[in-house]
Amino acid sequence: MSKIVFRNYSKKAVRNLLKEVGKERYECALKDAGLYSSRPITLQGFYFEYEMDTEGIHLNLFYRYPSRVVFLIMPVLGFWSVPYEGWEMERK
């Protein structure tokens, strides 16, 4: 895993992506992550994370609960609604 990742916290981009993904696919991703019973209520904790390592490119959608627990919701590489602007470089 690399030590530097790029994150995007744009609520508008998350909203557009969730519209593109659709209700059924989103609910299946929540079930796979084990979050179906405690679903995210607002867009506040969602963010995209882009990471490049020797195994390939990883572009995922994460959710951070107010208790600072972070869960991977789903990989989003290949969707049209992934934002181009607003990426911040952070150390992992």
PDB file with one MODEL, atoms N, CA, C and O in Angstrom:
MODEL        1
ATOM      1  N   MET A   1       0.832  -1.177   0.000  1.00  0.00           N
ATOM      2  CA  MET A   1       0.000   0.000   0.000  1.00  0.00           C
ATOM      3  C   MET A   1       0.879   1.245   0.000  1.00  0.00           C
ATOM      4  O   MET A   1       1.918   1.292   0.659  1.00  0.00           O
ATOM      5  N   SER A   2       0.453   2.225  -0.733  1.00  0.00           N
ATOM      6  CA  SER A   2       1.214   3.467  -0.768  1.00  0.00           C
ATOM      7  C   SER A   2       0.909   4.314   0.456  1.00  0.00           C
ATOM      8  O   SER A   2      -0.110   4.120   1.119  1.00  0.00           O
ATOM      9  N   LYS A   3       1.772   5.228   0.741  1.00  0.00           N
ATOM     10  CA  LYS A   3       1.608   6.090   1.905  1.00  0.00           C
ATOM     11  C   LYS A   3       0.857   7.376   1.565  1.00  0.00           C
ATOM     12  O   LYS A   3       0.395   8.077   2.466  1.00  0.00           O
ATOM     13  N   ILE A   4       0.730   7.690   0.274  1.00  0.00           N
ATOM     14  CA  ILE A   4       0.038   8.903  -0.140  1.00  0.00           C
ATOM     15  C   ILE A   4      -1.222   8.513  -0.904  1.00  0.00           C
ATOM     16  O   ILE A   4      -1.178   7.680  -1.810  1.00  0.00           O
ATOM     17  N   VAL A   5      -2.346   9.121  -0.530  1.00  0.00           N
ATOM     18  CA  VAL A   5      -3.619   8.898  -1.208  1.00  0.00           C
ATOM     19  C   VAL A   5      -4.212  10.256  -1.574  1.00  0.00           C
ATOM     20  O   VAL A   5      -3.835  11.286  -1.016  1.00  0.00           O
ATOM     21  N   PHE A   6      -5.129  10.236  -2.503  1.00  0.00           N
ATOM     22  CA  PHE A   6      -5.859  11.435  -2.890  1.00  0.00           C
ATOM     23  C   PHE A   6      -7.306  11.244  -2.476  1.00  0.00           C
ATOM     24  O   PHE A   6      -7.907  10.208  -2.760  1.00  0.00           O
ATOM     25  N   ARG A   7      -7.870  12.247  -1.802  1.00  0.00           N
ATOM     26  CA  ARG A   7      -9.247  12.155  -1.322  1.00  0.00           C
ATOM     27  C   ARG A   7     -10.057  13.328  -1.849  1.00  0.00           C
ATOM     28  O   ARG A   7      -9.544  14.427  -2.058  1.00  0.00           O
ATOM     29  N   ASN A   8     -11.344  13.054  -2.057  1.00  0.00           N
ATOM     30  CA  ASN A   8     -12.275  14.076  -2.524  1.00  0.00           C
ATOM     31  C   ASN A   8     -13.511  14.010  -1.645  1.00  0.00           C
ATOM     32  O   ASN A   8     -14.144  12.959  -1.537  1.00  0.00           O
ATOM     33  N   TYR A   9     -13.859  15.130  -1.016  1.00  0.00           N
ATOM     34  CA  TYR A   9     -14.975  15.186  -0.072  1.00  0.00           C
ATOM     35  C   TYR A   9     -16.198  15.898  -0.652  1.00  0.00           C
ATOM     36  O   TYR A   9     -17.049  16.353   0.113  1.00  0.00           O
ATOM     37  N   SER A  10     -16.310  16.007  -1.949  1.00  0.00           N
ATOM     38  CA  SER A  10     -17.388  16.753  -2.597  1.00  0.00           C
ATOM     39  C   SER A  10     -18.733  16.039  -2.427  1.00  0.00           C
ATOM     40  O   SER A  10     -18.913  14.914  -2.895  1.00  0.00           O
ATOM     41  N   LYS A  11     -19.663  16.702  -1.756  1.00  0.00           N
ATOM     42  CA  LYS A  11     -20.996  16.119  -1.551  1.00  0.00           C
ATOM     43  C   LYS A  11     -21.771  16.044  -2.860  1.00  0.00           C
ATOM     44  O   LYS A  11     -22.536  15.106  -3.086  1.00  0.00           O
ATOM     45  N   LYS A  12     -21.568  17.029  -3.714  1.00  0.00           N
ATOM     46  CA  LYS A  12     -22.256  17.040  -5.005  1.00  0.00           C
ATOM     47  C   LYS A  12     -21.819  15.849  -5.860  1.00  0.00           C
ATOM     48  O   LYS A  12     -22.650  15.214  -6.509  1.00  0.00           O
ATOM     49  N   ALA A  13     -20.526  15.548  -5.861  1.00  0.00           N
ATOM     50  CA  ALA A  13     -20.017  14.410  -6.626  1.00  0.00           C
ATOM     51  C   ALA A  13     -20.531  13.092  -6.053  1.00  0.00           C
ATOM     52  O   ALA A  13     -20.855  12.175  -6.807  1.00  0.00           O
ATOM     53  N   VAL A  14     -20.609  12.991  -4.733  1.00  0.00           N
ATOM     54  CA  VAL A  14     -21.136  11.770  -4.104  1.00  0.00           C
ATOM     55  C   VAL A  14     -22.605  11.596  -4.464  1.00  0.00           C
ATOM     56  O   VAL A  14     -23.038  10.487  -4.779  1.00  0.00           O
ATOM     57  N   ARG A  15     -23.373  12.676  -4.423  1.00  0.00           N
ATOM     58  CA  ARG A  15     -24.796  12.611  -4.763  1.00  0.00           C
ATOM     59  C   ARG A  15     -24.986  12.145  -6.208  1.00  0.00           C
ATOM     60  O   ARG A  15     -25.839  11.300  -6.481  1.00  0.00           O
ATOM     61  N   ASN A  16     -24.189  12.699  -7.135  1.00  0.00           N
ATOM     62  CA  ASN A  16     -24.285  12.297  -8.538  1.00  0.00           C
ATOM     63  C   ASN A  16     -23.890  10.841  -8.731  1.00  0.00           C
ATOM     64  O   ASN A  16     -24.504  10.129  -9.525  1.00  0.00           O
ATOM     65  N   LEU A  17     -22.872  10.396  -8.012  1.00  0.00           N
ATOM     66  CA  LEU A  17     -22.452   9.004  -8.127  1.00  0.00           C
ATOM     67  C   LEU A  17     -23.526   8.059  -7.601  1.00  0.00           C
ATOM     68  O   LEU A  17     -23.794   7.027  -8.216  1.00  0.00           O
ATOM     69  N   LEU A  18     -24.140   8.399  -6.475  1.00  0.00           N
ATOM     70  CA  LEU A  18     -25.178   7.535  -5.921  1.00  0.00           C
ATOM     71  C   LEU A  18     -26.392   7.469  -6.839  1.00  0.00           C
ATOM     72  O   LEU A  18     -27.060   6.437  -6.901  1.00  0.00           O
ATOM     73  N   LYS A  19     -26.687   8.545  -7.546  1.00  0.00           N
ATOM     74  CA  LYS A  19     -27.768   8.509  -8.541  1.00  0.00           C
ATOM     75  C   LYS A  19     -27.405   7.578  -9.683  1.00  0.00           C
ATOM     76  O   LYS A  19     -28.249   6.824 -10.168  1.00  0.00           O
ATOM     77  N   GLU A  20     -26.141   7.628 -10.118  1.00  0.00           N
ATOM     78  CA  GLU A  20     -25.695   6.766 -11.211  1.00  0.00           C
ATOM     79  C   GLU A  20     -25.681   5.300 -10.790  1.00  0.00           C
ATOM     80  O   GLU A  20     -26.049   4.422 -11.570  1.00  0.00           O
ATOM     81  N   VAL A  21     -25.260   5.040  -9.564  1.00  0.00           N
ATOM     82  CA  VAL A  21     -25.174   3.663  -9.069  1.00  0.00           C
ATOM     83  C   VAL A  21     -26.564   3.050  -8.968  1.00  0.00           C
ATOM     84  O   VAL A  21     -26.767   1.909  -9.382  1.00  0.00           O
ATOM     85  N   GLY A  22     -27.510   3.784  -8.430  1.00  0.00           N
ATOM     86  CA  GLY A  22     -28.873   3.277  -8.289  1.00  0.00           C
ATOM     87  C   GLY A  22     -29.113   2.670  -6.919  1.00  0.00           C
ATOM     88  O   GLY A  22     -28.181   2.288  -6.212  1.00  0.00           O
ATOM     89  N   LYS A  23     -30.383   2.592  -6.565  1.00  0.00           N
ATOM     90  CA  LYS A  23     -30.777   2.135  -5.233  1.00  0.00           C
ATOM     91  C   LYS A  23     -30.404   0.677  -4.985  1.00  0.00           C
ATOM     92  O   LYS A  23     -29.888   0.343  -3.919  1.00  0.00           O
ATOM     93  N   GLU A  24     -30.661  -0.194  -5.962  1.00  0.00           N
ATOM     94  CA  GLU A  24     -30.424  -1.628  -5.765  1.00  0.00           C
ATOM     95  C   GLU A  24     -28.942  -1.937  -5.571  1.00  0.00           C
ATOM     96  O   GLU A  24     -28.568  -2.688  -4.671  1.00  0.00           O
ATOM     97  N   ARG A  25     -28.104  -1.350  -6.424  1.00  0.00           N
ATOM     98  CA  ARG A  25     -26.664  -1.610  -6.325  1.00  0.00           C
ATOM     99  C   ARG A  25     -26.082  -1.012  -5.041  1.00  0.00           C
ATOM    100  O   ARG A  25     -25.194  -1.601  -4.425  1.00  0.00           O
ATOM    101  N   TYR A  26     -26.586   0.160  -4.642  1.00  0.00           N
ATOM    102  CA  TYR A  26     -26.128   0.798  -3.406  1.00  0.00           C
ATOM    103  C   TYR A  26     -26.507  -0.043  -2.192  1.00  0.00           C
ATOM    104  O   TYR A  26     -25.690  -0.233  -1.290  1.00  0.00           O
ATOM    105  N   GLU A  27     -27.748  -0.552  -2.161  1.00  0.00           N
ATOM    106  CA  GLU A  27     -28.170  -1.390  -1.034  1.00  0.00           C
ATOM    107  C   GLU A  27     -27.383  -2.695  -0.980  1.00  0.00           C
ATOM    108  O   GLU A  27     -27.074  -3.179   0.108  1.00  0.00           O
ATOM    109  N   CYS A  28     -27.056  -3.267  -2.125  1.00  0.00           N
ATOM    110  CA  CYS A  28     -26.220  -4.476  -2.147  1.00  0.00           C
ATOM    111  C   CYS A  28     -24.818  -4.178  -1.618  1.00  0.00           C
ATOM    112  O   CYS A  28     -24.241  -4.999  -0.906  1.00  0.00           O
ATOM    113  N   ALA A  29     -24.268  -3.017  -1.959  1.00  0.00           N
ATOM    114  CA  ALA A  29     -22.946  -2.635  -1.451  1.00  0.00           C
ATOM    115  C   ALA A  29     -22.982  -2.451   0.058  1.00  0.00           C
ATOM    116  O   ALA A  29     -22.034  -2.823   0.749  1.00  0.00           O
ATOM    117  N   LEU A  30     -24.074  -1.876   0.581  1.00  0.00           N
ATOM    118  CA  LEU A  30     -24.202  -1.727   2.033  1.00  0.00           C
ATOM    119  C   LEU A  30     -24.305  -3.082   2.720  1.00  0.00           C
ATOM    120  O   LEU A  30     -23.727  -3.281   3.789  1.00  0.00           O
ATOM    121  N   LYS A  31     -25.039  -4.018   2.116  1.00  0.00           N
ATOM    122  CA  LYS A  31     -25.143  -5.366   2.694  1.00  0.00           C
ATOM    123  C   LYS A  31     -23.786  -6.059   2.695  1.00  0.00           C
ATOM    124  O   LYS A  31     -23.421  -6.717   3.669  1.00  0.00           O
ATOM    125  N   ASP A  32     -23.038  -5.909   1.602  1.00  0.00           N
ATOM    126  CA  ASP A  32     -21.709  -6.524   1.524  1.00  0.00           C
ATOM    127  C   ASP A  32     -20.758  -5.941   2.560  1.00  0.00           C
ATOM    128  O   ASP A  32     -19.904  -6.652   3.089  1.00  0.00           O
ATOM    129  N   ALA A  33     -20.899  -4.649   2.852  1.00  0.00           N
ATOM    130  CA  ALA A  33     -20.040  -3.993   3.841  1.00  0.00           C
ATOM    131  C   ALA A  33     -20.527  -4.215   5.266  1.00  0.00           C
ATOM    132  O   ALA A  33     -19.834  -3.860   6.219  1.00  0.00           O
ATOM    133  N   GLY A  34     -21.720  -4.803   5.424  1.00  0.00           N
ATOM    134  CA  GLY A  34     -22.276  -5.038   6.755  1.00  0.00           C
ATOM    135  C   GLY A  34     -22.881  -3.796   7.378  1.00  0.00           C
ATOM    136  O   GLY A  34     -22.960  -3.692   8.602  1.00  0.00           O
ATOM    137  N   LEU A  35     -23.311  -2.852   6.551  1.00  0.00           N
ATOM    138  CA  LEU A  35     -23.833  -1.578   7.048  1.00  0.00           C
ATOM    139  C   LEU A  35     -25.317  -1.395   6.764  1.00  0.00           C
ATOM    140  O   LEU A  35     -25.837  -0.289   6.915  1.00  0.00           O
ATOM    141  N   TYR A  36     -26.001  -2.442   6.362  1.00  0.00           N
ATOM    142  CA  TYR A  36     -27.399  -2.287   5.952  1.00  0.00           C
ATOM    143  C   TYR A  36     -28.293  -1.879   7.117  1.00  0.00           C
ATOM    144  O   TYR A  36     -29.248  -1.126   6.924  1.00  0.00           O
ATOM    145  N   SER A  37     -28.002  -2.359   8.316  1.00  0.00           N
ATOM    146  CA  SER A  37     -28.844  -2.014   9.469  1.00  0.00           C
ATOM    147  C   SER A  37     -28.548  -0.610   9.990  1.00  0.00           C
ATOM    148  O   SER A  37     -29.435   0.038  10.547  1.00  0.00           O
ATOM    149  N   SER A  38     -27.325  -0.133   9.820  1.00  0.00           N
ATOM    150  CA  SER A  38     -26.968   1.226  10.268  1.00  0.00           C
ATOM    151  C   SER A  38     -26.508   2.047   9.065  1.00  0.00           C
ATOM    152  O   SER A  38     -25.336   2.403   8.952  1.00  0.00           O
ATOM    153  N   ARG A  39     -27.444   2.338   8.180  1.00  0.00           N
ATOM    154  CA  ARG A  39     -27.136   3.055   6.941  1.00  0.00           C
ATOM    155  C   ARG A  39     -26.665   4.481   7.204  1.00  0.00           C
ATOM    156  O   ARG A  39     -27.067   5.096   8.191  1.00  0.00           O
ATOM    157  N   PRO A  40     -25.821   5.004   6.329  1.00  0.00           N
ATOM    158  CA  PRO A  40     -25.464   6.424   6.411  1.00  0.00           C
ATOM    159  C   PRO A  40     -26.697   7.289   6.153  1.00  0.00           C
ATOM    160  O   PRO A  40     -27.461   7.024   5.225  1.00  0.00           O
ATOM    161  N   ILE A  41     -26.889   8.314   6.966  1.00  0.00           N
ATOM    162  CA  ILE A  41     -28.076   9.155   6.857  1.00  0.00           C
ATOM    163  C   ILE A  41     -27.809  10.386   5.994  1.00  0.00           C
ATOM    164  O   ILE A  41     -28.658  10.773   5.191  1.00  0.00           O
ATOM    165  N   THR A  42     -26.648  11.001   6.152  1.00  0.00           N
ATOM    166  CA  THR A  42     -26.329  12.213   5.394  1.00  0.00           C
ATOM    167  C   THR A  42     -25.133  11.965   4.476  1.00  0.00           C
ATOM    168  O   THR A  42     -24.475  10.928   4.559  1.00  0.00           O
ATOM    169  N   LEU A  43     -24.869  12.921   3.615  1.00  0.00           N
ATOM    170  CA  LEU A  43     -23.711  12.841   2.719  1.00  0.00           C
ATOM    171  C   LEU A  43     -22.438  13.351   3.371  1.00  0.00           C
ATOM    172  O   LEU A  43     -21.377  13.341   2.746  1.00  0.00           O
ATOM    173  N   GLN A  44     -22.526  13.796   4.610  1.00  0.00           N
ATOM    174  CA  GLN A  44     -21.406  14.431   5.301  1.00  0.00           C
ATOM    175  C   GLN A  44     -20.173  13.534   5.403  1.00  0.00           C
ATOM    176  O   GLN A  44     -19.057  14.033   5.258  1.00  0.00           O
ATOM    177  N   GLY A  45     -20.326  12.248   5.644  1.00  0.00           N
ATOM    178  CA  GLY A  45     -19.181  11.383   5.881  1.00  0.00           C
ATOM    179  C   GLY A  45     -18.630  10.678   4.664  1.00  0.00           C
ATOM    180  O   GLY A  45     -17.615   9.991   4.771  1.00  0.00           O
ATOM    181  N   PHE A  46     -19.263  10.821   3.504  1.00  0.00           N
ATOM    182  CA  PHE A  46     -18.793  10.136   2.300  1.00  0.00           C
ATOM    183  C   PHE A  46     -17.569  10.836   1.724  1.00  0.00           C
ATOM    184  O   PHE A  46     -17.452  12.061   1.781  1.00  0.00           O
ATOM    185  N   TYR A  47     -16.653  10.034   1.165  1.00  0.00           N
ATOM    186  CA  TYR A  47     -15.530  10.598   0.415  1.00  0.00           C
ATOM    187  C   TYR A  47     -14.973   9.549  -0.536  1.00  0.00           C
ATOM    188  O   TYR A  47     -15.107   8.345  -0.315  1.00  0.00           O
ATOM    189  N   PHE A  48     -14.343  10.040  -1.600  1.00  0.00           N
ATOM    190  CA  PHE A  48     -13.653   9.187  -2.560  1.00  0.00           C
ATOM    191  C   PHE A  48     -12.192   9.099  -2.150  1.00  0.00           C
ATOM    192  O   PHE A  48     -11.623  10.058  -1.630  1.00  0.00           O
ATOM    193  N   GLU A  49     -11.590   7.932  -2.391  1.00  0.00           N
ATOM    194  CA  GLU A  49     -10.157   7.785  -2.128  1.00  0.00           C
ATOM    195  C   GLU A  49      -9.510   7.102  -3.318  1.00  0.00           C
ATOM    196  O   GLU A  49      -9.946   6.038  -3.757  1.00  0.00           O
ATOM    197  N   TYR A  50      -8.462   7.733  -3.833  1.00  0.00           N
ATOM    198  CA  TYR A  50      -7.706   7.221  -4.968  1.00  0.00           C
ATOM    199  C   TYR A  50      -6.327   6.833  -4.478  1.00  0.00           C
ATOM    200  O   TYR A  50      -5.625   7.628  -3.853  1.00  0.00           O
ATOM    201  N   GLU A  51      -5.944   5.580  -4.776  1.00  0.00           N
ATOM    202  CA  GLU A  51      -4.636   5.092  -4.343  1.00  0.00           C
ATOM    203  C   GLU A  51      -4.034   4.265  -5.463  1.00  0.00           C
ATOM    204  O   GLU A  51      -4.704   3.425  -6.064  1.00  0.00           O
ATOM    205  N   MET A  52      -2.771   4.509  -5.734  1.00  0.00           N
ATOM    206  CA  MET A  52      -2.053   3.748  -6.736  1.00  0.00           C
ATOM    207  C   MET A  52      -0.943   2.970  -6.060  1.00  0.00           C
ATOM    208  O   MET A  52      -0.141   3.541  -5.320  1.00  0.00           O
ATOM    209  N   ASP A  53      -0.891   1.675  -6.306  1.00  0.00           N
ATOM    210  CA  ASP A  53       0.204   0.869  -5.772  1.00  0.00           C
ATOM    211  C   ASP A  53       0.673  -0.089  -6.859  1.00  0.00           C
ATOM    212  O   ASP A  53       0.258   0.024  -8.013  1.00  0.00           O
ATOM    213  N   THR A  54       1.525  -1.018  -6.496  1.00  0.00           N
ATOM    214  CA  THR A  54       2.097  -1.926  -7.484  1.00  0.00           C
ATOM    215  C   THR A  54       1.074  -2.906  -8.039  1.00  0.00           C
ATOM    216  O   THR A  54       1.280  -3.467  -9.115  1.00  0.00           O
ATOM    217  N   GLU A  55      -0.015  -3.119  -7.328  1.00  0.00           N
ATOM    218  CA  GLU A  55      -1.039  -4.063  -7.787  1.00  0.00           C
ATOM    219  C   GLU A  55      -2.051  -3.414  -8.721  1.00  0.00           C
ATOM    220  O   GLU A  55      -2.779  -4.122  -9.416  1.00  0.00           O
ATOM    221  N   GLY A  56      -2.117  -2.099  -8.755  1.00  0.00           N
ATOM    222  CA  GLY A  56      -3.058  -1.429  -9.642  1.00  0.00           C
ATOM    223  C   GLY A  56      -3.578  -0.146  -9.044  1.00  0.00           C
ATOM    224  O   GLY A  56      -3.018   0.399  -8.093  1.00  0.00           O
ATOM    225  N   ILE A  57      -4.663   0.322  -9.625  1.00  0.00           N
ATOM    226  CA  ILE A  57      -5.293   1.568  -9.199  1.00  0.00           C
ATOM    227  C   ILE A  57      -6.526   1.234  -8.380  1.00  0.00           C
ATOM    228  O   ILE A  57      -7.321   0.376  -8.764  1.00  0.00           O
ATOM    229  N   HIS A  58      -6.684   1.910  -7.253  1.00  0.00           N
ATOM    230  CA  HIS A  58      -7.841   1.703  -6.390  1.00  0.00           C
ATOM    231  C   HIS A  58      -8.576   3.031  -6.244  1.00  0.00           C
ATOM    232  O   HIS A  58      -8.009   4.011  -5.761  1.00  0.00           O
ATOM    233  N   LEU A  59      -9.822   3.059  -6.658  1.00  0.00           N
ATOM    234  CA  LEU A  59     -10.675   4.234  -6.502  1.00  0.00           C
ATOM    235  C   LEU A  59     -11.945   3.761  -5.819  1.00  0.00           C
ATOM    236  O   LEU A  59     -12.759   3.064  -6.426  1.00  0.00           O
ATOM    237  N   ASN A  60     -12.117   4.136  -4.566  1.00  0.00           N
ATOM    238  CA  ASN A  60     -13.200   3.604  -3.747  1.00  0.00           C
ATOM    239  C   ASN A  60     -14.017   4.715  -3.112  1.00  0.00           C
ATOM    240  O   ASN A  60     -13.566   5.852  -2.979  1.00  0.00           O
ATOM    241  N   LEU A  61     -15.235   4.351  -2.724  1.00  0.00           N
ATOM    242  CA  LEU A  61     -16.114   5.240  -1.976  1.00  0.00           C
ATOM    243  C   LEU A  61     -16.131   4.758  -0.535  1.00  0.00           C
ATOM    244  O   LEU A  61     -16.435   3.595  -0.267  1.00  0.00           O
ATOM    245  N   PHE A  62     -15.805   5.650   0.391  1.00  0.00           N
ATOM    246  CA  PHE A  62     -15.767   5.330   1.812  1.00  0.00           C
ATOM    247  C   PHE A  62     -16.809   6.151   2.550  1.00  0.00           C
ATOM    248  O   PHE A  62     -17.294   7.166   2.051  1.00  0.00           O
ATOM    249  N   TYR A  63     -17.148   5.687   3.762  1.00  0.00           N
ATOM    250  CA  TYR A  63     -18.010   6.465   4.644  1.00  0.00           C
ATOM    251  C   TYR A  63     -17.392   6.480   6.030  1.00  0.00           C
ATOM    252  O   TYR A  63     -17.021   5.440   6.573  1.00  0.00           O
ATOM    253  N   ARG A  64     -17.288   7.683   6.597  1.00  0.00           N
ATOM    254  CA  ARG A  64     -16.757   7.846   7.951  1.00  0.00           C
ATOM    255  C   ARG A  64     -17.905   8.257   8.864  1.00  0.00           C
ATOM    256  O   ARG A  64     -18.510   9.316   8.694  1.00  0.00           O
ATOM    257  N   TYR A  65     -18.193   7.390   9.841  1.00  0.00           N
ATOM    258  CA  TYR A  65     -19.235   7.692  10.820  1.00  0.00           C
ATOM    259  C   TYR A  65     -18.743   8.775  11.777  1.00  0.00           C
ATOM    260  O   TYR A  65     -17.536   8.996  11.884  1.00  0.00           O
ATOM    261  N   PRO A  66     -19.657   9.455  12.475  1.00  0.00           N
ATOM    262  CA  PRO A  66     -19.232  10.485  13.438  1.00  0.00           C
ATOM    263  C   PRO A  66     -18.309   9.952  14.534  1.00  0.00           C
ATOM    264  O   PRO A  66     -17.575  10.724  15.151  1.00  0.00           O
ATOM    265  N   SER A  67     -18.338   8.647  14.781  1.00  0.00           N
ATOM    266  CA  SER A  67     -17.450   8.052  15.780  1.00  0.00           C
ATOM    267  C   SER A  67     -16.051   7.773  15.214  1.00  0.00           C
ATOM    268  O   SER A  67     -15.233   7.132  15.874  1.00  0.00           O
ATOM    269  N   ARG A  68     -15.775   8.254  13.989  1.00  0.00           N
ATOM    270  CA  ARG A  68     -14.477   8.123  13.311  1.00  0.00           C
ATOM    271  C   ARG A  68     -14.185   6.714  12.808  1.00  0.00           C
ATOM    272  O   ARG A  68     -13.033   6.407  12.499  1.00  0.00           O
ATOM    273  N   VAL A  69     -15.180   5.862  12.717  1.00  0.00           N
ATOM    274  CA  VAL A  69     -15.012   4.534  12.139  1.00  0.00           C
ATOM    275  C   VAL A  69     -15.244   4.655  10.635  1.00  0.00           C
ATOM    276  O   VAL A  69     -16.242   5.234  10.205  1.00  0.00           O
ATOM    277  N   VAL A  70     -14.325   4.111   9.834  1.00  0.00           N
ATOM    278  CA  VAL A  70     -14.386   4.248   8.378  1.00  0.00           C
ATOM    279  C   VAL A  70     -14.695   2.894   7.754  1.00  0.00           C
ATOM    280  O   VAL A  70     -14.106   1.879   8.125  1.00  0.00           O
ATOM    281  N   PHE A  71     -15.633   2.889   6.796  1.00  0.00           N
ATOM    282  CA  PHE A  71     -16.004   1.669   6.088  1.00  0.00           C
ATOM    283  C   PHE A  71     -15.899   1.888   4.585  1.00  0.00           C
ATOM    284  O   PHE A  71     -16.247   2.951   4.073  1.00  0.00           O
ATOM    285  N   LEU A  72     -15.414   0.866   3.889  1.00  0.00           N
ATOM    286  CA  LEU A  72     -15.402   0.863   2.431  1.00  0.00           C
ATOM    287  C   LEU A  72     -16.809   0.516   1.965  1.00  0.00           C
ATOM    288  O   LEU A  72     -17.341  -0.535   2.322  1.00  0.00           O
ATOM    289  N   ILE A  73     -17.411   1.388   1.175  1.00  0.00           N
ATOM    290  CA  ILE A  73     -18.745   1.132   0.652  1.00  0.00           C
ATOM    291  C   ILE A  73     -18.659   0.316  -0.632  1.00  0.00           C
ATOM    292  O   ILE A  73     -19.254  -0.757  -0.729  1.00  0.00           O
ATOM    293  N   MET A  74     -17.918   0.820  -1.619  1.00  0.00           N
ATOM    294  CA  MET A  74     -17.810   0.103  -2.889  1.00  0.00           C
ATOM    295  C   MET A  74     -16.692   0.693  -3.742  1.00  0.00           C
ATOM    296  O   MET A  74     -16.349   1.866  -3.588  1.00  0.00           O
ATOM    297  N   PRO A  75     -16.115  -0.118  -4.649  1.00  0.00           N
ATOM    298  CA  PRO A  75     -15.175   0.439  -5.621  1.00  0.00           C
ATOM    299  C   PRO A  75     -15.949   1.199  -6.698  1.00  0.00           C
ATOM    300  O   PRO A  75     -17.013   0.752  -7.126  1.00  0.00           O
ATOM    301  N   VAL A  76     -15.424   2.337  -7.136  1.00  0.00           N
ATOM    302  CA  VAL A  76     -16.149   3.180  -8.087  1.00  0.00           C
ATOM    303  C   VAL A  76     -15.356   3.446  -9.367  1.00  0.00           C
ATOM    304  O   VAL A  76     -15.729   4.325 -10.145  1.00  0.00           O
ATOM    305  N   LEU A  77     -14.294   2.719  -9.594  1.00  0.00           N
ATOM    306  CA  LEU A  77     -13.516   2.894 -10.815  1.00  0.00           C
ATOM    307  C   LEU A  77     -14.379   2.478 -12.007  1.00  0.00           C
ATOM    308  O   LEU A  77     -14.905   1.365 -12.031  1.00  0.00           O
ATOM    309  N   GLY A  78     -14.524   3.346 -12.973  1.00  0.00           N
ATOM    310  CA  GLY A  78     -15.315   3.045 -14.160  1.00  0.00           C
ATOM    311  C   GLY A  78     -16.650   3.757 -14.218  1.00  0.00           C
ATOM    312  O   GLY A  78     -17.319   3.706 -15.250  1.00  0.00           O
ATOM    313  N   PHE A  79     -17.062   4.418 -13.152  1.00  0.00           N
ATOM    314  CA  PHE A  79     -18.306   5.185 -13.180  1.00  0.00           C
ATOM    315  C   PHE A  79     -18.038   6.567 -13.765  1.00  0.00           C
ATOM    316  O   PHE A  79     -16.945   7.110 -13.605  1.00  0.00           O
ATOM    317  N   TRP A  80     -19.029   7.133 -14.438  1.00  0.00           N
ATOM    318  CA  TRP A  80     -18.880   8.430 -15.089  1.00  0.00           C
ATOM    319  C   TRP A  80     -18.899   9.585 -14.101  1.00  0.00           C
ATOM    320  O   TRP A  80     -18.347  10.645 -14.395  1.00  0.00           O
ATOM    321  N   SER A  81     -19.509   9.415 -12.952  1.00  0.00           N
ATOM    322  CA  SER A  81     -19.698  10.522 -12.010  1.00  0.00           C
ATOM    323  C   SER A  81     -18.518  10.753 -11.071  1.00  0.00           C
ATOM    324  O   SER A  81     -18.625  11.558 -10.146  1.00  0.00           O
ATOM    325  N   VAL A  82     -17.424  10.084 -11.281  1.00  0.00           N
ATOM    326  CA  VAL A  82     -16.244  10.305 -10.441  1.00  0.00           C
ATOM    327  C   VAL A  82     -15.695  11.699 -10.760  1.00  0.00           C
ATOM    328  O   VAL A  82     -15.488  12.015 -11.932  1.00  0.00           O
ATOM    329  N   PRO A  83     -15.457  12.533  -9.754  1.00  0.00           N
ATOM    330  CA  PRO A  83     -15.062  13.929 -10.016  1.00  0.00           C
ATOM    331  C   PRO A  83     -13.635  14.059 -10.548  1.00  0.00           C
ATOM    332  O   PRO A  83     -12.773  13.221 -10.283  1.00  0.00           O
ATOM    333  N   TYR A  84     -13.414  15.127 -11.300  1.00  0.00           N
ATOM    334  CA  TYR A  84     -12.085  15.453 -11.817  1.00  0.00           C
ATOM    335  C   TYR A  84     -11.379  16.484 -10.948  1.00  0.00           C
ATOM    336  O   TYR A  84     -10.150  16.512 -10.889  1.00  0.00           O
ATOM    337  N   GLU A  85     -12.145  17.325 -10.279  1.00  0.00           N
ATOM    338  CA  GLU A  85     -11.577  18.423  -9.503  1.00  0.00           C
ATOM    339  C   GLU A  85     -11.820  18.208  -8.018  1.00  0.00           C
ATOM    340  O   GLU A  85     -12.694  17.438  -7.619  1.00  0.00           O
ATOM    341  N   GLY A  86     -11.027  18.906  -7.207  1.00  0.00           N
ATOM    342  CA  GLY A  86     -11.250  18.892  -5.767  1.00  0.00           C
ATOM    343  C   GLY A  86     -10.497  17.810  -5.014  1.00  0.00           C
ATOM    344  O   GLY A  86     -10.830  17.533  -3.862  1.00  0.00           O
ATOM    345  N   TRP A  87      -9.504  17.196  -5.615  1.00  0.00           N
ATOM    346  CA  TRP A  87      -8.752  16.134  -4.953  1.00  0.00           C
ATOM    347  C   TRP A  87      -7.695  16.740  -4.039  1.00  0.00           C
ATOM    348  O   TRP A  87      -7.023  17.704  -4.404  1.00  0.00           O
ATOM    349  N   GLU A  88      -7.556  16.169  -2.856  1.00  0.00           N
ATOM    350  CA  GLU A  88      -6.570  16.614  -1.878  1.00  0.00           C
ATOM    351  C   GLU A  88      -5.593  15.478  -1.607  1.00  0.00           C
ATOM    352  O   GLU A  88      -6.005  14.338  -1.397  1.00  0.00           O
ATOM    353  N   MET A  89      -4.302  15.786  -1.610  1.00  0.00           N
ATOM    354  CA  MET A  89      -3.294  14.782  -1.314  1.00  0.00           C
ATOM    355  C   MET A  89      -3.119  14.691   0.203  1.00  0.00           C
ATOM    356  O   MET A  89      -2.933  15.703   0.879  1.00  0.00           O
ATOM    357  N   GLU A  90      -3.182  13.456   0.729  1.00  0.00           N
ATOM    358  CA  GLU A  90      -3.043  13.237   2.169  1.00  0.00           C
ATOM    359  C   GLU A  90      -2.150  12.035   2.418  1.00  0.00           C
ATOM    360  O   GLU A  90      -2.037  11.138   1.583  1.00  0.00           O
ATOM    361  N   ARG A  91      -1.531  12.035   3.562  1.00  0.00           N
ATOM    362  CA  ARG A  91      -0.742  10.870   3.981  1.00  0.00           C
ATOM    363  C   ARG A  91      -1.647   9.900   4.709  1.00  0.00           C
ATOM    364  O   ARG A  91      -2.513  10.299   5.488  1.00  0.00           O
ATOM    365  N   LYS A  92      -1.438   8.629   4.449  1.00  0.00           N
ATOM    366  CA  LYS A  92      -2.272   7.595   5.051  1.00  0.00           C
ATOM    367  C   LYS A  92      -1.711   7.149   6.361  1.00  0.00           C
ATOM    368  O   LYS A  92      -2.286   6.278   7.014  1.00  0.00           O
TER     369      LYS A  92
ENDMDL
END
